[in-house]
Protein backbone atom coordinates (compact mmCIF):
# COMPACT_ATOMS: atom_id res chain seq x y z
CA UNK A 1 0.00 0.00 0.00
CA UNK A 2 2.77 2.44 0.91
CA UNK A 3 4.39 1.90 -2.49
CA UNK A 4 1.16 2.73 -4.32
CA UNK A 5 0.65 5.92 -2.32
CA UNK A 6 4.24 7.01 -3.02
CA UNK A 7 3.97 6.45 -6.77
CA UNK A 8 3.87 9.44 -9.07
CA UNK A 9 0.57 10.67 -10.38
CA UNK A 10 0.13 10.63 -14.16
CA UNK A 11 1.20 13.71 -16.08
CA UNK A 12 -1.82 15.66 -17.25
CA UNK A 13 -1.37 17.76 -20.37
CA UNK A 14 -2.73 21.30 -20.38
CA UNK A 15 -4.18 20.98 -23.88
CA UNK A 16 -7.80 19.80 -24.01
CA UNK A 17 -7.56 16.12 -24.89
CA UNK A 18 -10.99 16.03 -26.52
CA UNK A 19 -10.09 18.78 -28.95
CA UNK A 20 -6.77 17.15 -29.81
CA UNK A 21 -8.76 14.01 -30.59
CA UNK A 22 -11.01 16.04 -32.93
CA UNK A 23 -7.95 17.39 -34.73
CA UNK A 24 -6.53 13.89 -35.08
CA UNK A 25 -9.85 12.63 -36.45
CA UNK A 26 -9.60 15.16 -39.29
CA UNK A 27 -7.18 12.67 -40.85
CA UNK A 28 -9.32 10.26 -42.86
CA UNK A 29 -6.84 7.41 -42.21
CA UNK A 30 -7.47 7.48 -38.46
CA UNK A 31 -10.49 5.45 -37.36
CA UNK A 32 -9.91 4.84 -33.67
CA UNK A 33 -7.53 6.45 -31.21
CA UNK A 34 -6.16 4.58 -28.22
CA UNK A 35 -6.43 6.67 -25.04
CA UNK A 36 -2.73 6.17 -24.23
CA UNK A 37 -1.73 7.27 -27.75
CA UNK A 38 -4.03 10.27 -27.49
CA UNK A 39 -2.49 11.24 -24.17
CA UNK A 40 1.04 10.83 -25.56
CA UNK A 41 0.33 12.90 -28.69
CA UNK A 42 -1.35 15.63 -26.64
CA UNK A 43 1.56 15.87 -24.25
CA UNK A 44 4.10 15.69 -27.09
CA UNK A 45 2.41 18.56 -28.92
CA UNK A 46 2.44 20.59 -25.71
CA UNK A 47 6.16 19.94 -25.16
CA UNK A 48 6.96 20.76 -28.78
CA UNK A 49 5.12 24.08 -28.66
CA UNK A 50 6.83 24.92 -25.37
CA UNK A 51 10.22 24.17 -26.99
CA UNK A 52 9.36 26.26 -30.05
CA UNK A 53 8.20 29.17 -27.89
CA UNK A 54 11.42 29.09 -25.86
CA UNK A 55 13.62 29.06 -28.96
CA UNK A 56 11.60 31.87 -30.54
CA UNK A 57 11.91 33.90 -27.33
CA UNK A 58 15.70 33.49 -27.46
CA UNK A 59 15.78 34.84 -31.02
CA UNK A 60 13.50 37.71 -30.01
CA UNK A 61 15.81 38.62 -27.12
CA UNK A 62 18.87 38.43 -29.40
CA UNK A 63 17.23 40.92 -31.76
CA UNK A 64 16.40 43.14 -28.78
CA UNK A 65 12.66 42.95 -29.36
CA UNK A 66 9.85 42.39 -26.89
CA UNK A 67 7.26 40.75 -29.16
CA UNK A 68 7.85 37.44 -30.95
CA UNK A 69 7.22 37.77 -34.67
CA UNK A 70 6.93 35.29 -37.52
CA UNK A 71 10.50 36.16 -38.51
CA UNK A 72 11.74 35.17 -35.04
CA UNK A 73 9.82 31.89 -35.25
CA UNK A 74 11.26 31.12 -38.70
CA UNK A 75 14.79 31.83 -37.44
CA UNK A 76 14.29 29.54 -34.44
CA UNK A 77 13.01 26.76 -36.71
CA UNK A 78 15.93 27.19 -39.12
CA UNK A 79 18.43 26.87 -36.28
CA UNK A 80 17.07 23.50 -35.13
CA UNK A 81 17.65 21.07 -38.01
CA UNK A 82 15.13 18.34 -37.02
CA UNK A 83 12.39 20.94 -36.69
CA UNK A 84 13.47 22.72 -39.86
CA UNK A 85 13.21 19.50 -41.86
CA UNK A 86 9.46 19.15 -41.36
CA UNK A 87 8.16 22.54 -40.24
CA UNK A 88 9.90 25.23 -42.28
CA UNK A 89 7.89 24.53 -45.44
CA UNK A 90 4.64 24.85 -43.48
CA UNK A 91 5.39 28.30 -42.09
CA UNK A 92 4.10 31.21 -44.16
CA UNK A 93 6.73 33.23 -45.96
CA UNK A 94 7.63 36.58 -44.45
CA UNK A 95 5.21 39.14 -45.80
CA UNK A 96 6.44 42.04 -47.83
CA UNK A 97 5.81 45.43 -46.23
CA UNK A 98 2.57 46.89 -47.56
CA UNK A 99 2.42 50.61 -48.12
CA UNK A 100 -1.02 52.12 -47.76
CA UNK A 101 -2.11 55.49 -49.02
CA UNK A 102 -3.79 57.10 -46.05
CA UNK A 103 -7.19 58.53 -46.81
CA UNK A 104 -10.01 59.79 -44.65
CA UNK A 105 -11.99 56.57 -45.13
CA UNK A 106 -9.12 54.30 -44.01
CA UNK A 107 -8.80 55.50 -40.42
CA UNK A 108 -9.28 51.98 -39.03
CA UNK A 109 -6.73 49.30 -39.76
CA UNK A 110 -8.09 46.15 -41.38
CA UNK A 111 -7.06 42.89 -39.73
CA UNK A 112 -4.22 41.12 -41.55
CA UNK A 113 -5.31 38.42 -43.95
CA UNK A 114 -3.67 35.02 -43.55
CA UNK A 115 -1.72 33.48 -46.45
CA UNK A 116 -3.75 31.50 -48.98
CA UNK A 117 -4.40 27.92 -47.87
CA UNK A 118 -3.93 28.51 -44.15
CA UNK A 119 -6.52 28.11 -41.41
CA UNK A 120 -6.61 29.84 -38.07
CA UNK A 121 -5.75 27.62 -35.13
CA UNK A 122 -8.88 29.02 -33.46
CA UNK A 123 -10.94 26.99 -35.94
CA UNK A 124 -9.69 23.78 -34.38
CA UNK A 125 -10.49 24.85 -30.84
CA UNK A 126 -13.91 26.44 -31.27
CA UNK A 127 -16.67 24.11 -30.16
CA UNK A 128 -19.66 24.56 -32.46
CA UNK A 129 -18.28 26.73 -35.20
CA UNK A 130 -16.36 23.99 -37.05
CA UNK A 131 -19.47 21.81 -37.46
CA UNK A 132 -21.53 24.73 -38.72
CA UNK A 133 -18.83 25.56 -41.28
CA UNK A 134 -18.61 21.96 -42.49
CA UNK A 135 -22.35 21.65 -43.11
CA UNK A 136 -22.54 24.88 -45.10
N, C-alpha and C positions, 0 to 999 in steps of 0.2 A: 504494500500500500504506500509506504513512504517513497518508493521509487517512482510510482505513478504521480504522486503529488509534486515531486521535484522535477518532473519532466517538463520540457519547454512547451509552451502553448504554440499552436500553429501560427505561422505568419499570415496576417490578413492584409491583402493588398488594399490600397486606398481607392483604386479604380472600381467602379460599379461592375461587378462580375456579370450581372445580367445583360448589361449593355455591351460588354466585350463579347459575350456570347452572340448577341444580335449581329455585331460586326463580323464575327467569324462566320455566321450563317449566311452572310452575303455571298460567300464563295459557294458556287453551285456544287462543287465537288465534296463539300462537307455535309454529311447527313446527320450524324450524331457526334456529340462532343462529350468525352469522358470528363467527369467533374475534376479529377486530378489534373488532366491536361488543361482544362479551362483555367484552373487556379494557377498553374505554372505559366501559361501564356499571359495571363493578366499581370502576374507579378513581374514577369520578364519585360513586358512592355513598360511597366512602371519604372523598373530599374534602368531601362534603356533611355527613357525620356529624362530621367534624373541625370544620367551620365551626359546626355546631349545638352541639357540645360547648363550643367557645370562647365563643360568645355566651351560653350557659347559665351558664358559669363566671363571666362578667362580671356577670350578674344576681345570681348567688349571692354574689359579693364585695360588690356594692353593698348587698345586704341583710345583710351581715356574718354570713354563714353559711359553714359549711365543707363541707356536703354539698349537692349539687345535688338539688333536688326537682322533682316534676312541675310545681309552680307556677312555678319558675324557668325550666323549659323552655318552658312556655306563654307566659311573659312575653317570653322571647327570640324566640319565633316571632312573637308579635304585633308586636314592634318591627321586624321585617324583612318588609316588605309582600309581596315575591314568595314568600317561604316561607309567610307567613300565608295567602295566597290558596289554596294547595293542601293545607297540612298541618294547619292549626288545627282543621278539622272532624274530622280523624282522631285527634287526641289525646283521651284520656279526660278527662271533666270532673273538676274538682277534687272529691275526695270530701269528704263532710260528716264532721265529727268524730263518731266512734262512741263512745258512753259504755257501758262494760261494768260490770255489777254484779259485783264481785269475790266469788267464792265459793271454797271449798276445792278444788273440782274443776277450777277454771279457773286453776291455777297457771301452766301453759304458755300462751304466746301462740300462737294459730293463725296460719298464714301468711295474708297478705292475699289476698283473692280478686280476680282481675282483673275489669274491667267486662264485661258481657255482650257477646258477639260479638268479643272480642279473643282473640288467640292469642299465646302466649309466643314471643319471638324464638328461644328455645332450640329450639323445634320445627323451625325451618328448618335449624338447624345440627347437629342430632343425626343420626348416620349411619343407623342401622337402625330407630330408633324410629318415624319418619314412615311408613315402609312398613308396619310392623306395625299402626299405627293405621288406615291406609287400608284394609287388608284386613279389619279387624274389623267 
